[in-house]
């Protein structure tokens, strides 16, 4: 019997950031979002940037010399306690923008210090 072949899961999402933004990214992703910074392999760490994880979710922030923030493309991050989570971000000075256009979900958008758009969503209780 042969093993199944195919896509299994999203391993990580990479976003770009401008050179020298690592401290601001750490404050946002670790302090405001509550993610844990994970070490990059040394050969990749030399390129700058930083990686973060929360459970099985990983976000990699890579340095891009001619950086332009992703304003439409974005990761959708599922959260629990979305109202409290939005309040946590706002307490860290992050502006949130609620959107009720996805049936069956509560969601809001925010931007990281580099200007990348992030979506946070939680399914409505059944």
C-alpha positions as CSV (number, residue, x, y, z in Angstrom):
1,X,0.0,0.0,0.0
2,X,1.4,3.4,-1.0
3,X,1.3,6.5,1.1
4,X,-1.1,9.3,0.1
5,X,0.5,12.1,-1.8
6,X,-0.8,15.6,-1.7
7,X,-1.0,18.9,0.1
8,X,-1.2,18.4,3.9
9,X,-1.3,21.8,5.6
10,X,0.0,25.3,5.4
11,X,3.4,25.3,7.0
12,X,3.9,29.0,7.4
13,X,3.0,32.4,5.8
14,X,5.8,34.8,4.9
15,X,5.3,38.5,4.9
16,X,7.8,41.1,3.9
17,X,9.1,44.0,6.0
18,X,11.6,46.8,5.4
19,X,15.2,46.7,6.6
20,X,15.7,47.6,10.3
21,X,12.1,46.9,11.3
22,X,12.8,43.8,13.4
23,X,12.4,45.5,16.8
24,X,9.0,47.0,15.8
25,X,7.9,43.6,14.4
26,X,8.9,41.9,17.7
27,X,6.9,44.4,19.7
28,X,3.8,43.8,17.5
29,X,3.9,40.0,16.9
30,X,5.2,39.0,20.3
31,X,3.9,41.7,22.6
32,X,0.6,42.7,21.0
33,X,-0.4,39.5,19.2
34,X,1.1,37.2,21.9
35,X,3.1,35.0,19.5
36,X,6.5,33.5,20.4
37,X,9.5,34.3,18.4
38,X,11.2,31.2,17.1
39,X,14.8,31.0,16.1
40,X,15.7,31.1,12.4
41,X,18.4,28.8,11.1
42,X,21.7,30.7,11.2
43,X,22.1,30.9,7.4
44,X,18.6,32.5,7.2
45,X,19.1,34.7,10.3
46,X,21.9,36.4,8.5
47,X,19.3,37.8,6.1
48,X,17.5,39.6,8.9
49,X,13.8,39.3,9.7
50,X,12.1,37.2,12.4
51,X,9.8,34.3,12.7
52,X,6.9,33.8,15.1
53,X,4.6,31.0,16.2
54,X,1.4,30.5,18.1
55,X,0.4,26.8,18.3
56,X,0.6,25.4,14.8
57,X,0.5,28.9,13.2
58,X,3.8,30.3,12.0
59,X,4.4,33.8,10.5
60,X,7.8,34.5,8.9
61,X,8.8,38.2,8.4
62,X,11.5,38.5,5.8
63,X,13.4,41.6,5.0
64,X,12.9,43.1,1.5
65,X,15.1,45.9,0.4
66,X,12.5,47.5,-2.0
67,X,9.6,46.8,0.5
68,X,6.0,47.6,-0.3
69,X,3.4,46.4,2.3
70,X,0.7,43.9,1.4
71,X,-2.5,45.9,1.5
72,X,-4.9,43.4,0.0
73,X,-3.1,40.0,0.3
74,X,-3.1,38.9,3.9
75,X,-3.1,36.0,6.3
76,X,-6.4,35.1,7.9
77,X,-5.7,34.2,11.6
78,X,-8.4,32.4,13.5
79,X,-8.6,33.5,17.1
80,X,-10.7,32.7,20.2
81,X,-12.3,35.5,22.2
82,X,-12.2,37.9,19.3
83,X,-13.6,40.9,21.1
84,X,-11.1,40.5,23.9
85,X,-8.3,39.9,21.4
86,X,-9.2,43.1,19.6
87,X,-9.1,45.0,22.9
88,X,-5.7,43.5,23.6
89,X,-4.4,44.9,20.3
90,X,-6.0,48.2,20.8
91,X,-4.4,48.4,24.3
92,X,-1.0,48.1,22.4
93,X,-1.9,51.0,20.2
94,X,-3.0,48.8,17.2
95,X,-6.0,50.2,15.2
96,X,-8.6,47.5,14.4
97,X,-11.3,47.7,11.7
98,X,-14.3,45.5,12.2
99,X,-16.0,44.0,9.1
100,X,-19.3,42.1,9.1
101,X,-19.2,40.9,5.5
102,X,-18.3,37.2,6.1
103,X,-21.4,35.3,7.1
104,X,-21.0,33.1,10.2
105,X,-17.9,34.9,11.5
106,X,-16.9,37.9,13.5
107,X,-13.7,39.5,12.1
108,X,-11.5,42.5,12.0
109,X,-8.5,43.8,10.2
110,X,-5.3,45.3,11.6
111,X,-1.9,46.3,10.1
112,X,1.5,45.4,11.4
113,X,4.2,48.1,11.9
114,X,5.4,47.5,8.3
115,X,1.8,48.1,6.9
116,X,1.0,44.5,6.1
117,X,-2.7,43.7,6.4
118,X,-3.8,41.0,8.8
119,X,-7.3,39.5,9.2
120,X,-8.5,38.1,12.5
121,X,-11.6,35.9,12.6
122,X,-13.7,33.7,14.8
123,X,-16.7,31.6,13.8
124,X,-20.0,32.6,15.3
125,X,-21.2,30.4,18.1
126,X,-23.6,27.8,16.7
